[in-house]
Amino acid sequence: MMRITSSCCSSSKRGNSVLHPTTTVVVFISNYMSRTSRAFHSQTSDPARSRETHRGDLGPRVRDLEHALNMFDEMLQRRSLPSVVRFTQILVQLVKMKHYSPVIAMSKQMVQCGIRPNQYTLSIIMNCFCHLNQMGFSLSVLVHFFKLGLQPNVTTYTTLINGFVLKNRIQEAAGIFSKMLQGGH
């Protein structure tokens, strides 16, 4: 039932969206005006509508694996690619549904299409490998952190520690904990 397509948008600068200073100012002013104009109008407070507004900040809502794959494919086909954050939001929802293997496959496809993973995306991938009992691959993701110039955070180290503890590899978990402390975390 899992399908991952290999089609990528043909843009050579995938995932590298650049805002010009004028665009940033226009966006800022537009956002500011939309917020301040609401303050001058009286509106009834509707908690359900408020939740919808906040939900929009969390990215697309995924119903199931097939829906996530369709959304993912559609995002890859866009002329202007969404940021890595939008892709990661889909991955997070799939992890919550315990679809670890598709998340790993989708992350590989993101990289192939030129979407550079961020610290959070790599931690998610590491978590998937831990859940699949593939601790060697989890450690290779840690190496990928350093290759990309990213610094693992407490969440990253905790993910690895939990993975080793679940595999009853306490000595390796203690080693990761020591590295975390040496790093000042």
N, C-alpha and C positions, 0 to 999 in steps of 0.2 A: 504494500500500500504506500510505501515511501517513494517519493519521486523527487529528484532534484535535477533541475535542468541546468545546462551549462552555458546558457546564453547570457551574455553580458552586454551592457550598453557599450557602444564603440568609442565612447569618449576617452581621450588619452589621459585626462586629469580626473579620473574617477575618485570620488570621495574627498577631493581637495577643493571644497567650495571656498571661494575667497570673496569677501565683501569689501567693496570700495568704501572709503570714509564717508562719501556722500550717501551711499546706500544705507550705511549704518545709522547715520543721523536721521534720514527719512524714516527708517523703520522705528527708531527710538521715538521720534516725535509722533508718529502715527500711533504707536502703542500708548504713549503718554496721553495723547488727546482722547483716545478711546476710553481710557480709564477715568480721566478727569471729567469727561462729558457725562459719564454714568453717575458721577457723584452729584450732579446738578439735577438729575431727574429722580423723582420718587418712584421706587419700584417695590412691589411686595416681595418679601423674603420667601423664596421657595427652596427648601433644603434639597429636594430632588434635583432641581435645575442647577443648584450650586455644585452638587456632586458630579453632574455631567460635565460642568465646566472644568472642574479639577481633574476629572477622568481624561479629558482631552490632552492634558499635559503628559500623561503616561503613555502616549502613543496608541497605535492601533490595538483594538481588542480582538483577541484570538478565540474562536469558538472551539476549534479542534485542530488536529494535525493538518488535515487537508486544507482547511481555511488558511492556516499559517503558511503553508507552502505556496498557495495561490497568491497571498499577499506579498510574500517574499519575492516570488517571480515577477509580480507586477512592479515592485519597487526597483528590481534590477533592470527593468525595461525602460524606466523613466529616463528622459533625456538629461535631466538634472537629477543626479542621484541623491537620495536622502542621506543624511549624515549617518555615521556608524551608530549613533545613539538610537535612531529609529530601527535599525536592523537588530540591535541588541535588545530593544524592548520586545521584539517578537521572540527572540531566543529565550529571554527570561520567562516569558509565559509558557513556552514549550517545556522548559526545565521544571516549572511548577506542575506541569502535566506528566512529568517523568518520561519525556521523549528525548532521552540523552543522545542516542545515535544520530537522529536527524539534526540535532543542534550542532553536533560536530561536523556533519556533512555540510550543513548550511554555512558554518563558519569558514570551512575550506573554500567554498564557492565564493564567499565574500572576498577572501584574500585573492583568489584567482581573478576576480573582477576589479581588483585595485582598491578595495575598501580596507583601509588599514585598521586593524583591531586596536581598541584602546585597552586600558588597564582593566576596566570592568568586563569587557568582552572576553579577555583572556582568562580572567578569574572564573567566568561562567564555563568556558571550555574545560578548564582545569577541573572544575566541580563535576562536569559530565564524565570525564575520564575516571575520577575517583568513584563515582557511582557505578561505573561499568567495571570496577576493579582492575583498572589499567593504570597503576601508579607510575609505571615507567613513562607513559605518555604524559601524565600530569607533570612529572619533573621536566619533560622536554618543553612543555608550555612555559614553565618557569624560566628555562633558558631563553625561550622566545621573548620573554619580558625584557631581559637584559640586551638581547640583540636589537630590540626596538628602542632601547634607551629609556625604558619605563622602569619604575621602581615598584616592586611588589609591596602591597600594604598589609595590614594586619589580617584583612579578610582573605587575601591570597594565601598567606602562611597558615591561617586557621583552616582553610579548605584542605590544604595538603596534610596538616596534622590530623584532621578528622579522617581523611582517607587512609592514612597509615594506621591509625588506631582501629578503624573498622576492619582492616586486614590483619589486625593483631601484630603489627610491626612497630612495636613501641619504641625500639631503639632509633629507628628512622624518624619517628614522630618527635622524639626528644632532640634529635639532631636539627630538625627544621625549627623547633622551638628555640634552640640555642642560636641559630642563624638569625631568627627574628629578633632576639634580644640584642645580638651584636649589631644589628642594623638600626637599633634605637627605637624599635617598635614596642 
